Amino acid sequence: MDLDHDGRLSFSEFEGHHRSLVDRAFAAFDRDADNRLSRQEFMAPKE
């Protein structure tokens, strides 16, 4: 996460790391890959 190895996280480093987590989580819910979540996709049990 500390891309410039200065021992601290800048906002952009923090955001970049967490953005990838959000993207992966969204993709896990978006089963039909239409970049939108239906209520069924959001509420569906995860396997």
Distance bins in CASP14 RR format, pairs under 12 A and 6 or more apart:
PFRMAT RR
TARGET T0000
AUTHOR 0000-0000-0000
RMODE 2
METHOD distances of the structure
MODEL  1
1 7 0 0 0 0 0 1 0 0 0 0 0
1 8 0 0 0 0 0 1 0 0 0 0 0
1 9 1 0 0 1 0 0 0 0 0 0 0
1 10 0 0 0 0 1 0 0 0 0 0 0
1 11 0 0 0 0 0 1 0 0 0 0 0
1 12 0 0 0 0 0 1 0 0 0 0 0
1 13 1 0 1 0 0 0 0 0 0 0 0
1 14 1 0 0 1 0 0 0 0 0 0 0
1 15 0 0 0 0 0 1 0 0 0 0 0
1 16 0 0 0 0 1 0 0 0 0 0 0
1 17 1 0 1 0 0 0 0 0 0 0 0
1 18 0 0 0 0 1 0 0 0 0 0 0
1 19 0 0 0 0 0 1 0 0 0 0 0
1 20 0 0 0 0 0 1 0 0 0 0 0
1 21 0 0 0 0 0 1 0 0 0 0 0
2 8 1 0 0 1 0 0 0 0 0 0 0
2 9 1 0 1 0 0 0 0 0 0 0 0
2 10 0 0 0 0 1 0 0 0 0 0 0
2 12 0 0 0 0 0 1 0 0 0 0 0
2 13 1 0 0 1 0 0 0 0 0 0 0
2 14 0 0 0 0 1 0 0 0 0 0 0
2 16 0 0 0 0 0 1 0 0 0 0 0
2 17 0 0 0 0 1 0 0 0 0 0 0
3 9 0 0 0 0 1 0 0 0 0 0 0
3 10 0 0 0 0 1 0 0 0 0 0 0
3 12 0 0 0 0 1 0 0 0 0 0 0
3 13 1 0 1 0 0 0 0 0 0 0 0
3 14 0 0 0 0 0 1 0 0 0 0 0
3 15 0 0 0 0 0 1 0 0 0 0 0
3 16 0 0 0 0 1 0 0 0 0 0 0
3 17 0 0 0 0 1 0 0 0 0 0 0
4 10 1 0 0 1 0 0 0 0 0 0 0
4 12 0 0 0 0 1 0 0 0 0 0 0
4 13 1 0 0 1 0 0 0 0 0 0 0
5 13 0 0 0 0 0 1 0 0 0 0 0
6 13 0 0 0 0 1 0 0 0 0 0 0
7 13 0 0 0 0 0 1 0 0 0 0 0
8 14 0 0 0 0 0 1 0 0 0 0 0
9 15 0 0 0 0 1 0 0 0 0 0 0
9 16 0 0 0 0 1 0 0 0 0 0 0
9 17 0 0 0 0 1 0 0 0 0 0 0
9 18 0 0 0 0 0 1 0 0 0 0 0
10 16 0 0 0 0 1 0 0 0 0 0 0
10 17 0 0 0 0 0 1 0 0 0 0 0
11 17 0 0 0 0 0 1 0 0 0 0 0
11 18 0 0 0 0 0 1 0 0 0 0 0
11 19 0 0 0 0 0 1 0 0 0 0 0
12 18 0 0 0 0 0 1 0 0 0 0 0
12 19 0 0 0 0 1 0 0 0 0 0 0
13 19 0 0 0 0 0 1 0 0 0 0 0
13 20 0 0 0 0 0 1 0 0 0 0 0
14 20 0 0 0 0 0 1 0 0 0 0 0
14 21 0 0 0 0 0 1 0 0 0 0 0
15 21 0 0 0 0 0 1 0 0 0 0 0
15 22 0 0 0 0 1 0 0 0 0 0 0
15 23 0 0 0 0 0 1 0 0 0 0 0
16 22 0 0 0 0 1 0 0 0 0 0 0
16 23 0 0 0 0 1 0 0 0 0 0 0
17 23 0 0 0 0 0 1 0 0 0 0 0
17 24 0 0 0 0 0 1 0 0 0 0 0
18 24 0 0 0 0 0 1 0 0 0 0 0
18 25 0 0 0 0 0 1 0 0 0 0 0
19 25 0 0 0 0 0 1 0 0 0 0 0
19 26 0 0 0 0 0 1 0 0 0 0 0
20 26 0 0 0 0 0 1 0 0 0 0 0
20 27 0 0 0 0 0 1 0 0 0 0 0
21 27 0 0 0 0 0 1 0 0 0 0 0
21 28 0 0 0 0 0 1 0 0 0 0 0
22 28 0 0 0 0 0 1 0 0 0 0 0
22 29 0 0 0 0 0 1 0 0 0 0 0
23 29 0 0 0 0 0 1 0 0 0 0 0
23 30 0 0 0 0 0 1 0 0 0 0 0
23 35 0 0 0 0 0 1 0 0 0 0 0
24 30 0 0 0 0 0 1 0 0 0 0 0
25 37 0 0 0 0 0 1 0 0 0 0 0
25 42 0 0 0 0 0 1 0 0 0 0 0
25 46 0 0 0 0 0 1 0 0 0 0 0
26 33 0 0 0 0 0 1 0 0 0 0 0
26 34 0 0 0 0 0 1 0 0 0 0 0
26 35 0 0 0 0 1 0 0 0 0 0 0
26 36 0 0 0 0 1 0 0 0 0 0 0
26 37 1 0 0 1 0 0 0 0 0 0 0
26 41 0 0 0 0 0 1 0 0 0 0 0
26 42 0 0 0 0 0 1 0 0 0 0 0
27 33 1 0 0 1 0 0 0 0 0 0 0
27 34 0 0 0 0 0 1 0 0 0 0 0
27 35 0 0 0 0 1 0 0 0 0 0 0
27 37 0 0 0 0 0 1 0 0 0 0 0
27 41 0 0 0 0 0 1 0 0 0 0 0
28 37 0 0 0 0 0 1 0 0 0 0 0
28 41 0 0 0 0 1 0 0 0 0 0 0
28 42 0 0 0 0 0 1 0 0 0 0 0
28 44 0 0 0 0 0 1 0 0 0 0 0
28 46 1 0 0 1 0 0 0 0 0 0 0
28 47 0 0 0 0 1 0 0 0 0 0 0
29 35 0 0 0 0 0 1 0 0 0 0 0
29 36 0 0 0 0 0 1 0 0 0 0 0
29 37 1 0 1 0 0 0 0 0 0 0 0
29 38 0 0 0 0 1 0 0 0 0 0 0
29 39 0 0 0 0 0 1 0 0 0 0 0
29 40 0 0 0 0 0 1 0 0 0 0 0
29 41 1 0 1 0 0 0 0 0 0 0 0
29 42 1 0 1 0 0 0 0 0 0 0 0
29 43 0 0 0 0 1 0 0 0 0 0 0
29 44 1 0 0 1 0 0 0 0 0 0 0
29 45 0 0 0 0 0 1 0 0 0 0 0
29 46 0 0 0 0 1 0 0 0 0 0 0
30 36 1 0 0 1 0 0 0 0 0 0 0
30 37 1 0 1 0 0 0 0 0 0 0 0
30 38 0 0 0 0 1 0 0 0 0 0 0
30 40 0 0 0 0 0 1 0 0 0 0 0
30 41 1 0 0 1 0 0 0 0 0 0 0
30 42 0 0 0 0 1 0 0 0 0 0 0
30 44 0 0 0 0 0 1 0 0 0 0 0
31 37 0 0 0 0 1 0 0 0 0 0 0
31 38 0 0 0 0 1 0 0 0 0 0 0
31 40 0 0 0 0 1 0 0 0 0 0 0
31 41 1 0 1 0 0 0 0 0 0 0 0
31 42 0 0 0 0 0 1 0 0 0 0 0
31 43 0 0 0 0 0 1 0 0 0 0 0
31 44 1 0 0 1 0 0 0 0 0 0 0
31 45 0 0 0 0 0 1 0 0 0 0 0
31 46 0 0 0 0 0 1 0 0 0 0 0
31 47 0 0 0 0 0 1 0 0 0 0 0
32 38 0 0 0 0 1 0 0 0 0 0 0
32 40 0 0 0 0 1 0 0 0 0 0 0
32 41 1 0 0 1 0 0 0 0 0 0 0
32 44 0 0 0 0 0 1 0 0 0 0 0
33 41 0 0 0 0 0 1 0 0 0 0 0
34 41 0 0 0 0 1 0 0 0 0 0 0
35 41 0 0 0 0 0 1 0 0 0 0 0
36 42 0 0 0 0 0 1 0 0 0 0 0
37 43 0 0 0 0 1 0 0 0 0 0 0
37 44 0 0 0 0 0 1 0 0 0 0 0
38 44 0 0 0 0 1 0 0 0 0 0 0
END
